[in-house]
Amino acid sequence: RRNAGILPSLEDLLFYTVAEGQEKIPAHKFLTALKATGLRTGDPRLKECMETLKETLKKTSDGVTLDRHLFKRCVQSNIVLLTQAFRKKFVIPDFQSFTSHIDELYENAKNLSGGQVADYIPQLAKFNPDLWAVSLCTVDGQRHTVGDTKVPFCLQSCVKPLKYAVAVHDHGTEYVHSFIGKEPSGLRFNKLFLNEDDKPHNPMVNAGAIVCTSLIKVKAEVMNFLKNMAGNEYVGFSNATFQSERESGDRNFAIGYYLKEKKCFPEGTDMTSVLDFYFQLCSIEVTCESASVMAATLANGGICPITGERVLSPEAVRNTLSLMHSCGMYDFSGQFAFHVGLPAKSGVAGGILLVVPNVMGIMCWSPPLDKLGNSVRGIQFCTDLVELFNFHNYDNLRHFAKKHDPRREGGDQRVKSVINLLFAAYTGDVSALRRFALSSMDMEQRDYDSRTALHVAAAEGHTEVVRFLLEACKVNPVPRDRWENTPMDEAVHFGHHDVVTILQQYHDKYSPPARADDKESAEKSLDSLL
């Protein structure tokens, strides 16, 4: 190994990654590349970077481009997060490919026309049935939205798991469940019916949610929790819906008096003020975007992905997800658990709060509901999502169905893959490389020193391997390792003139492909491999 000299910093490596051989980077190129990772420029974690970038560009001659030193100054405050993003270390490494699938699922569900907008609360009946939105936020804070994602709507029953989580966070599991059961009721969500211990069956039906509301002592606390869960994105309140709820809430008043008769509330509870608070919580407004961050906070064990703040205890999150899984979808809960296999909660405003634990949170919203009170388009989207990706709770069992797994490979698997690839290049084993390429291995992956298989083959003088990588696999002929050496430098250094000749042909005419997932290019590559 040649003398490396001073190793480049993470900031330098990031600059070289984005610059692609240029001495300066246009700011928009950096921001475009950043968005492709799933991060937003408005992400609270990138606040310092974006503010410094804005100030720095004001002082440059053209107001657009950054040299290496200016770029380093802009990114150094957030370098760990940015390095993770650009090295594809997030939970969904190929985020653009994943979101293109999400967009397809959205369009499939958009074509559905069935269902009725809820009208038993007059305010809900005003929503346009064509509204349809999906937002997602991963546990690393990658964001994607499609459709009417900025239109505010009320949480309605989607608030039930959230206020239950607040109650458990404050009081602990044992105290909360001394008032409320944990079993699915098997009955309509608004039935006047208790279990054999004269308790509401669970916190996801109205009776349980009303008792749960009585356990929250400080009203403002719930709003603060919800805002923190949403990473301080939009959480509002619809007074018109609240008044509408209260005026049409006879069934809930009946449930309240029944609970009071059966002594279901903590001692000294004012039942009418609890019901008022219950209606207020149902009338809290969110957008699809802010609600997806709430769902992602549950997916992330109670830590908000875009702020890094712990909002809920792990105990509260685990309990909440368990009850969402078994009781969250009204009388469709068993079917949903069977077919989709993920914790979710629906509401009569048309929202479905969906959690993929340790991966992401999703909010689907479309007002038309089926006969069981669930969003028609939302149910379709959730079902299609799990048919395509192995997100179902029991999909990851060994030797299971062939579905897409958009999550990152495990570290050991990734390291093993790189070692096998580079060893085959080192030994000149073209047949092994052909097998790897046919199994969709990334033939451009790098080791710790950012060396590729092409670097290794060039250094060893394996002309067949070099030709195979360039012709059949269409790899980049000019990748740079951590010391800025290209395969050409390696071939020259070790005196492999045949390799230099081959590389020179590709070196001069190389331009990066417009799209990494170009289908026609992929098919041609596959034909040449076969």
C-alpha positions as CSV (number, residue, x, y, z in Angstrom):
1,R,0.0,0.0,0.0
2,R,1.4,3.4,-1.0
3,N,2.0,6.1,1.6
4,A,-1.4,7.6,2.1
5,G,-0.2,10.9,3.6
6,I,-2.9,12.8,5.5
7,L,-6.2,11.1,5.2
8,P,-9.1,13.2,4.0
9,S,-11.7,14.3,6.6
10,L,-15.4,13.3,6.4
11,E,-16.2,16.7,5.1
12,D,-13.6,16.2,2.3
13,L,-15.1,12.8,1.4
14,L,-18.6,14.3,1.3
15,F,-17.3,17.1,-1.0
16,Y,-15.7,14.6,-3.4
17,T,-18.9,12.5,-3.4
18,V,-21.1,15.4,-4.4
19,A,-18.6,17.2,-6.6
20,E,-17.8,14.2,-8.9
21,G,-14.4,15.5,-9.9
22,Q,-15.3,19.2,-10.1
23,E,-13.5,21.8,-8.0
24,K,-16.7,23.6,-7.0
25,I,-20.2,22.5,-6.1
26,P,-23.3,24.4,-7.1
27,A,-25.4,24.7,-3.9
28,H,-28.5,23.4,-5.7
29,K,-26.6,20.2,-6.7
30,F,-25.8,19.5,-3.0
31,L,-29.5,20.2,-2.0
32,T,-30.8,18.0,-4.8
33,A,-28.5,15.1,-3.8
34,L,-29.6,15.7,-0.1
35,K,-33.3,15.4,-1.0
36,A,-32.6,12.2,-2.9
37,T,-31.5,10.6,0.4
38,G,-34.9,11.4,1.9
39,L,-33.7,14.3,4.1
40,R,-35.5,17.7,3.9
41,T,-33.7,21.0,3.9
42,G,-36.1,22.0,6.7
43,D,-35.1,19.1,8.9
44,P,-34.5,20.5,12.4
45,R,-31.3,18.4,12.7
46,L,-29.9,20.3,9.6
47,K,-30.8,23.8,10.9
48,E,-27.1,24.9,11.5
49,C,-26.0,23.5,8.1
50,M,-28.8,25.3,6.2
51,E,-28.3,28.6,8.0
52,T,-24.5,28.5,7.4
53,L,-25.1,27.6,3.7
54,K,-27.5,30.6,3.3
55,E,-25.0,33.0,4.9
56,T,-22.0,31.6,3.1
57,L,-23.6,31.9,-0.4
58,K,-24.3,35.6,0.3
59,K,-20.6,36.2,0.5
60,T,-19.5,34.2,-2.6
61,S,-18.8,36.0,-5.9
62,D,-21.7,34.3,-7.8
63,G,-24.0,33.4,-4.9
64,V,-24.3,29.9,-6.2
65,T,-21.2,27.8,-6.0
66,L,-19.0,26.5,-3.1
67,D,-15.4,25.4,-3.1
68,R,-14.1,22.7,-0.9
69,H,-13.3,25.0,2.0
70,L,-16.6,26.8,2.0
71,F,-18.5,23.5,1.6
72,K,-16.6,22.1,4.7
73,R,-17.6,25.2,6.7
74,C,-21.3,24.6,5.8
75,V,-21.5,20.9,6.6
76,Q,-19.2,20.5,9.6
77,S,-21.9,21.1,12.2
78,N,-24.1,18.2,10.8
79,I,-21.4,16.0,9.3
80,V,-22.4,12.8,11.0
81,L,-26.0,12.9,9.8
82,L,-24.9,14.0,6.3
83,T,-22.3,11.2,6.0
84,Q,-24.9,8.7,7.1
85,A,-27.3,10.0,4.4
86,F,-24.8,10.0,1.5
87,R,-23.2,6.7,2.5
88,K,-26.7,5.2,2.3
89,K,-26.6,4.1,6.0
90,F,-30.3,5.0,6.6
91,V,-33.0,2.4,7.2
92,I,-34.1,2.7,3.5
93,P,-30.8,3.1,1.6
94,D,-32.3,3.4,-1.9
95,F,-35.0,5.9,-1.0
96,Q,-35.8,7.1,-4.5
97,S,-36.6,3.6,-5.7
98,F,-38.7,2.9,-2.6
99,T,-40.7,6.1,-3.0
100,S,-41.4,5.4,-6.6
101,H,-43.1,2.2,-5.5
102,I,-45.1,4.2,-2.9
103,D,-46.2,6.6,-5.6
104,E,-47.5,3.6,-7.7
105,L,-49.4,2.2,-4.7
106,Y,-50.9,5.7,-4.1
107,E,-52.1,5.9,-7.8
108,N,-53.6,2.4,-7.6
109,A,-55.7,3.4,-4.5
110,K,-56.6,6.7,-6.0
111,N,-58.7,5.0,-8.6
112,L,-61.1,3.6,-6.0
113,S,-64.5,5.3,-5.9
114,G,-66.4,3.5,-3.2
115,G,-67.3,4.5,0.4
116,Q,-69.2,7.4,2.0
117,V,-67.9,10.5,3.8
118,A,-68.9,10.4,7.5
119,D,-71.9,12.7,8.0
120,Y,-73.0,12.0,11.6
121,I,-70.8,14.9,12.6
122,P,-71.9,17.7,10.2
123,Q,-68.4,19.2,10.1
124,L,-66.9,16.0,8.6
125,A,-69.5,15.8,5.9
126,K,-68.0,18.9,4.3
127,F,-64.8,17.2,3.1
128,N,-64.3,16.5,-0.6
129,P,-64.4,12.7,-1.2
130,D,-61.6,13.1,-3.8
131,L,-59.0,14.1,-1.3
132,W,-56.3,11.4,-0.9
133,A,-52.9,11.7,0.7
134,V,-50.1,9.5,1.9
135,S,-47.1,10.7,3.9
136,L,-44.3,8.6,5.5
137,C,-41.4,9.3,7.8
138,T,-38.7,6.7,8.5
139,V,-37.0,6.2,11.9
140,D,-34.0,8.1,10.3
141,G,-36.1,11.1,9.4
142,Q,-36.4,10.3,5.6
143,R,-39.6,11.9,4.3
144,H,-41.9,11.4,1.4
145,T,-45.4,12.7,0.6
146,V,-47.8,12.3,-2.2
147,G,-51.3,13.8,-2.8
148,D,-53.2,16.3,-0.6
149,T,-50.7,16.0,2.3
150,K,-50.9,19.7,3.5
151,V,-54.7,19.7,4.0
152,P,-55.6,19.8,7.8
153,F,-58.1,17.2,9.1
154,C,-59.1,16.0,12.5
155,L,-57.5,13.0,14.2
156,Q,-60.9,11.7,15.5
157,S,-60.2,8.1,16.7
158,C,-56.6,8.2,15.5
159,V,-55.9,10.2,18.7
160,K,-57.0,7.3,20.9
161,P,-53.6,5.4,20.8
162,L,-51.8,8.7,21.3
163,K,-53.6,9.7,24.4
164,Y,-53.3,6.2,25.8
165,A,-49.6,6.4,25.3
166,V,-49.5,9.7,27.2
167,A,-51.5,8.1,30.1
168,V,-49.1,5.1,30.3
169,H,-46.1,7.4,30.0
170,D,-47.5,9.4,33.0
171,H,-48.9,6.7,35.2
172,G,-47.4,3.4,34.1
173,T,-49.2,0.3,32.7
174,E,-50.6,-1.1,35.9
175,Y,-52.4,2.0,36.9
176,V,-54.0,2.6,33.5
177,H,-55.1,-1.0,33.1
178,S,-56.7,-1.0,36.6
179,F,-59.4,1.1,34.8
180,I,-59.3,-0.3,31.2
181,G,-59.0,-3.8,29.8
182,K,-56.7,-5.0,27.0
183,E,-59.0,-7.3,24.9
184,P,-60.7,-6.7,21.6
185,S,-64.4,-6.3,22.3
186,G,-65.8,-8.0,19.2
187,L,-68.5,-5.2,19.2
188,R,-69.1,-1.9,17.6
189,F,-66.7,0.8,18.9
190,N,-69.5,2.9,20.4
191,K,-71.5,0.1,22.2
192,L,-72.7,0.6,25.8
193,F,-71.0,-2.6,26.9
194,L,-68.3,-3.4,29.5
195,N,-66.3,-6.6,30.2
196,E,-67.0,-9.0,33.0
197,D,-65.0,-6.8,35.4
198,D,-67.2,-3.8,34.5
199,K,-64.3,-2.1,32.7
200,P,-64.1,-0.9,29.1
201,H,-62.7,-3.6,26.9
202,N,-59.7,-1.6,25.6
203,P,-58.6,2.0,25.1
204,M,-59.4,2.0,21.3
205,V,-63.2,1.8,21.8
206,N,-65.1,4.9,22.9
207,A,-65.8,3.7,26.4
208,G,-62.1,2.9,27.0
209,A,-61.0,6.2,25.3
210,I,-63.3,8.2,27.6
211,V,-61.9,6.5,30.7
212,C,-58.4,7.0,29.3
213,T,-59.2,10.8,28.9
214,S,-60.1,11.0,32.6
215,L,-56.6,9.7,33.6
216,I,-55.0,12.7,31.9
217,K,-54.8,15.5,34.5
218,V,-53.2,18.4,32.6
219,K,-55.1,19.1,29.4
220,A,-52.3,21.2,27.8
221,E,-49.9,18.3,28.4
222,V,-51.6,16.3,25.6
223,M,-51.2,19.1,23.1
224,N,-47.5,19.4,24.0
225,F,-47.0,15.6,23.7
226,L,-48.6,15.6,20.2
227,K,-46.5,18.6,19.0
228,N,-43.3,16.9,20.3
229,M,-44.3,13.6,18.6
230,A,-44.9,15.6,15.4
231,G,-41.4,17.2,15.6
232,N,-43.2,20.6,16.1
233,E,-44.9,20.3,12.7
234,Y,-48.5,21.3,12.3
235,V,-50.9,20.3,15.2
236,G,-54.0,22.5,15.4
237,F,-57.5,22.5,16.7
238,S,-60.9,22.7,14.9
239,N,-63.3,24.5,17.1
240,A,-66.1,24.0,14.6
241,T,-65.6,20.2,14.7
242,F,-65.5,20.3,18.6
243,Q,-68.8,22.2,18.7
244,S,-70.3,19.8,16.1
245,E,-69.0,16.8,18.1
246,R,-70.5,18.1,21.3
247,E,-73.9,18.8,19.8
248,S,-74.2,15.4,18.1
249,G,-72.5,13.4,21.0
250,D,-75.6,11.8,22.6
251,R,-74.2,8.3,22.3
252,N,-71.0,9.3,24.0
253,F,-72.9,11.1,26.7
254,A,-74.9,7.8,27.2
255,I,-71.6,5.9,27.4
256,G,-70.3,8.5,29.9
257,Y,-73.3,8.1,32.2
258,Y,-73.1,4.3,32.0
259,L,-69.4,4.5,32.9
260,K,-70.2,6.8,35.8
261,E,-72.9,4.4,37.0
262,K,-70.5,1.5,36.9
263,K,-67.8,3.6,38.8
264,C,-65.3,3.2,36.0
265,F,-63.7,6.6,36.5
266,P,-61.1,7.6,39.1
267,E,-62.7,8.9,42.3
268,G,-63.8,12.6,42.1
269,T,-64.0,12.7,38.2
270,D,-66.3,15.3,36.7
271,M,-67.8,13.2,33.9
272,T,-69.1,16.1,31.8
273,S,-65.8,17.9,31.7
274,V,-64.1,14.6,30.8
275,L,-66.5,14.3,27.8
276,D,-65.7,17.9,26.8
277,F,-62.0,17.1,26.8
278,Y,-62.7,13.9,24.9
279,F,-64.5,15.8,22.1
280,Q,-61.6,18.4,22.1
281,L,-59.0,15.6,21.6
282,C,-61.0,14.2,18.7
283,S,-61.0,17.7,17.2
284,I,-57.2,18.1,17.1
285,E,-56.1,18.8,13.6
286,V,-53.0,17.5,11.8
287,T,-51.8,17.1,8.2
288,C,-50.7,13.9,6.7
289,E,-47.2,15.1,6.9
290,S,-47.2,16.0,10.7
291,A,-49.1,12.8,11.5
292,S,-46.6,10.7,9.7
293,V,-43.9,12.0,12.1
294,M,-46.2,11.1,15.1
295,A,-46.4,7.5,13.6
296,A,-42.6,7.5,13.1
297,T,-42.1,8.4,16.8
298,L,-44.0,5.3,17.7
299,A,-42.0,3.3,15.1
300,N,-38.8,4.7,16.7
301,G,-39.6,3.6,20.3
302,G,-40.8,7.0,21.5
303,I,-38.0,9.1,20.1
304,C,-39.0,11.7,17.4
305,P,-36.9,11.0,14.4
306,I,-36.5,14.6,13.2
307,T,-35.7,16.1,16.6
308,G,-34.0,13.2,18.4
309,E,-36.1,14.0,21.5
310,R,-37.5,11.2,23.6
311,V,-41.2,11.9,23.8
312,L,-42.7,8.6,25.2
313,S,-41.3,5.8,27.3
314,P,-40.5,2.5,25.6
315,E,-43.1,0.9,27.8
316,A,-45.8,3.3,26.6
317,V,-44.9,2.7,23.0
318,R,-44.8,-1.1,23.3
319,N,-48.3,-1.2,24.9
320,T,-49.7,1.3,22.4
321,L,-48.5,-0.7,19.4
322,S,-49.8,-4.0,20.9
323,L,-53.3,-2.6,21.3
324,M,-53.2,-0.9,17.9
325,H,-52.4,-4.3,16.4
326,S,-55.3,-6.1,18.1
327,C,-57.9,-3.4,18.4
328,G,-57.0,-0.4,16.2
329,M,-59.2,-0.9,13.2
330,Y,-62.8,-1.1,14.6
331,D,-64.5,-4.4,13.6
332,F,-61.9,-5.0,10.9
333,S,-59.0,-5.3,13.4
334,G,-58.7,-9.1,13.1
335,Q,-58.8,-9.0,9.3
336,F,-56.3,-6.2,9.2
337,A,-53.9,-8.0,11.7
338,F,-54.2,-11.1,9.5
339,H,-53.7,-9.4,6.1
340,V,-51.5,-6.4,6.9
341,G,-49.9,-7.6,10.2
342,L,-49.0,-4.1,11.4
343,P,-50.2,-1.8,14.2
344,A,-52.6,0.8,12.9
345,K,-55.5,3.1,14.0
346,S,-58.2,4.5,11.9
347,G,-60.5,7.4,12.4
348,V,-63.9,8.6,10.9
349,A,-62.3,11.6,9.3
350,G,-60.6,9.1,6.9
351,G,-57.2,8.8,8.5
352,I,-55.2,5.6,9.0
353,L,-52.1,5.9,11.3
354,L,-49.8,3.0,10.3
355,V,-46.6,1.9,12.1
356,V,-43.9,-0.3,10.7
357,P,-41.9,-0.8,13.9
358,N,-38.2,0.1,13.7
359,V,-38.7,1.3,10.1
360,M,-41.3,4.1,9.5
361,G,-44.6,5.7,10.3
362,I,-47.2,6.3,7.6
363,M,-50.4,8.4,7.6
364,C,-53.0,7.7,4.9
365,W,-56.0,10.0,4.6
366,S,-59.0,9.9,2.4
367,P,-62.5,10.8,3.7
368,P,-64.7,8.1,2.1
369,L,-65.2,5.2,4.6
370,D,-66.3,1.6,4.2
371,K,-69.2,0.1,6.2
372,L,-66.9,-0.5,9.2
373,G,-65.7,3.1,9.3
374,N,-62.3,2.7,7.7
375,S,-60.9,4.7,4.8
376,V,-61.5,2.8,1.6
377,R,-58.4,4.1,-0.1
378,G,-56.3,3.8,3.1
379,I,-57.2,0.1,3.6
380,Q,-56.3,-0.6,-0.1
381,F,-52.9,1.2,0.3
382,C,-52.0,-0.6,3.5
383,T,-52.9,-4.0,1.9
384,D,-50.9,-3.3,-1.3
385,L,-47.9,-2.1,0.8
386,V,-47.6,-5.4,2.6
387,E,-48.2,-7.4,-0.6
388,L,-45.2,-5.6,-2.1
389,F,-42.8,-5.2,0.8
390,N,-42.0,-7.7,3.6
391,F,-43.4,-5.4,6.3
392,H,-46.0,-7.9,7.7
393,N,-45.1,-8.8,11.3
394,Y,-44.5,-12.4,10.2
395,D,-42.9,-11.9,6.8
396,N,-39.4,-12.0,8.1
397,L,-39.5,-15.7,9.2
398,R,-36.8,-17.7,7.5
399,H,-37.5,-19.0,4.0
400,F,-40.6,-16.9,3.6
401,A,-42.2,-15.4,0.5
402,K,-40.2,-13.4,-2.0
403,K,-41.1,-9.8,-1.4
404,H,-39.1,-6.7,-1.6
405,D,-37.1,-5.7,1.5
406,P,-36.2,-2.0,1.1
407,R,-34.3,-2.0,4.4
408,R,-30.5,-1.9,4.6
409,E,-28.6,-5.1,4.6
410,G,-27.2,-6.2,8.0
411,G,-23.6,-5.0,8.6
412,D,-22.2,-8.5,8.5
413,Q,-23.9,-9.3,5.2
414,R,-22.6,-6.0,3.6
415,V,-19.0,-6.6,4.8
416,K,-19.1,-10.2,3.6
417,S,-20.4,-9.1,0.2
418,V,-17.6,-6.5,-0.3
419,I,-14.9,-9.1,0.8
420,N,-16.2,-11.7,-1.7
421,L,-16.3,-9.2,-4.5
422,L,-12.8,-7.7,-3.9
423,F,-11.3,-11.2,-3.4
424,A,-12.7,-12.4,-6.7
425,A,-11.2,-9.3,-8.4
426,Y,-7.9,-9.9,-6.6
427,T,-7.7,-13.6,-7.8
428,G,-9.0,-12.8,-11.3
429,D,-12.0,-15.1,-10.8
430,V,-14.3,-13.8,-13.6
431,S,-16.8,-16.7,-13.2
432,A,-17.4,-15.7,-9.5
433,L,-17.8,-12.0,-10.6
434,R,-20.4,-13.1,-13.2
435,R,-22.3,-15.0,-10.5
436,F,-22.3,-11.9,-8.2
437,A,-23.5,-9.6,-11.0
438,L,-26.3,-12.0,-11.9
439,S,-27.4,-12.1,-8.3
440,S,-27.8,-8.2,-8.4
441,M,-24.8,-7.5,-6.3
442,D,-23.6,-3.9,-6.4
443,M,-20.4,-4.3,-8.4
444,E,-19.3,-0.8,-7.5
445,Q,-19.4,-1.2,-3.7
446,R,-16.4,-0.1,-1.8
447,D,-14.3,-1.3,1.1
448,Y,-13.2,0.8,4.1
449,D,-10.6,2.6,2.0
450,S,-13.2,3.3,-0.7
451,R,-11.5,0.9,-3.1
452,T,-13.6,-0.9,-5.7
453,A,-13.2,-4.2,-7.5
454,L,-11.9,-2.2,-10.4
455,H,-9.1,-0.7,-8.3
456,V,-8.1,-4.2,-7.1
457,A,-8.2,-5.8,-10.6
458,A,-6.2,-2.9,-12.1
459,A,-3.6,-3.1,-9.4
460,E,-3.2,-6.9,-10.0
461,G,-3.2,-6.6,-13.8
462,H,-6.2,-8.8,-14.4
463,T,-7.3,-7.6,-17.9
464,E,-10.3,-10.0,-18.2
465,V,-11.7,-8.8,-14.9
466,V,-11.2,-5.2,-15.8
467,R,-12.9,-5.7,-19.2
468,F,-15.8,-7.6,-17.6
469,L,-16.4,-4.9,-15.0
470,L,-16.3,-2.2,-17.6
471,E,-18.1,-3.8,-20.5
472,A,-20.7,-6.1,-18.8
473,C,-21.2,-4.4,-15.5
474,K,-20.9,-0.8,-16.8
475,V,-19.0,0.3,-13.6
476,N,-17.7,3.8,-13.2
477,P,-14.1,3.6,-14.7
478,V,-12.9,6.5,-12.6
479,P,-13.9,5.9,-8.9
480,R,-11.5,7.5,-6.4
481,D,-10.4,5.8,-3.2
482,R,-9.7,7.6,0.1
483,W,-6.3,8.7,-1.3
484,E,-7.9,10.0,-4.5
485,N,-6.4,7.2,-6.6
486,T,-8.3,5.9,-9.6
487,P,-7.9,2.4,-11.2
488,M,-5.8,4.0,-13.9
489,D,-3.4,5.3,-11.2
490,E,-3.1,1.7,-9.8
491,A,-2.4,0.2,-13.3
492,V,0.2,2.9,-14.0
493,H,1.8,2.5,-10.6
494,F,2.2,-1.2,-11.0
495,G,3.2,-1.2,-14.7
496,H,0.2,-3.0,-16.1
497,H,0.2,-1.4,-19.6
498,D,-2.6,-3.6,-21.1
499,V,-4.9,-2.5,-18.3
500,V,-4.0,1.1,-18.8
501,T,-5.0,0.8,-22.5
502,I,-8.4,-0.7,-21.7
503,L,-9.1,1.9,-19.0
504,Q,-8.1,4.7,-21.3
505,Q,-10.8,3.8,-23.8
506,Y,-13.5,4.1,-21.1
507,H,-11.8,7.0,-19.2
508,D,-12.2,9.4,-22.1
509,K,-15.8,8.7,-23.0
510,Y,-17.3,8.0,-19.5
511,S,-20.3,10.1,-18.3
512,P,-22.4,9.0,-15.3
513,P,-25.7,7.3,-16.2
514,A,-28.8,9.6,-16.0
515,R,-30.7,7.0,-14.0
516,A,-29.3,4.1,-12.0
517,D,-32.5,2.1,-12.5
518,D,-32.7,2.5,-16.3
519,K,-34.6,-0.6,-17.3
520,E,-33.2,-0.9,-20.8
521,S,-29.6,-0.5,-19.6
522,A,-30.2,-3.1,-17.0
523,E,-31.6,-5.6,-19.5
524,K,-28.6,-5.0,-21.9
525,S,-26.2,-5.6,-19.0
526,L,-28.0,-8.8,-18.1
527,D,-27.8,-10.0,-21.7
528,S,-24.1,-9.3,-21.9
529,L,-23.6,-11.2,-18.6
530,L,-25.5,-14.2,-19.9
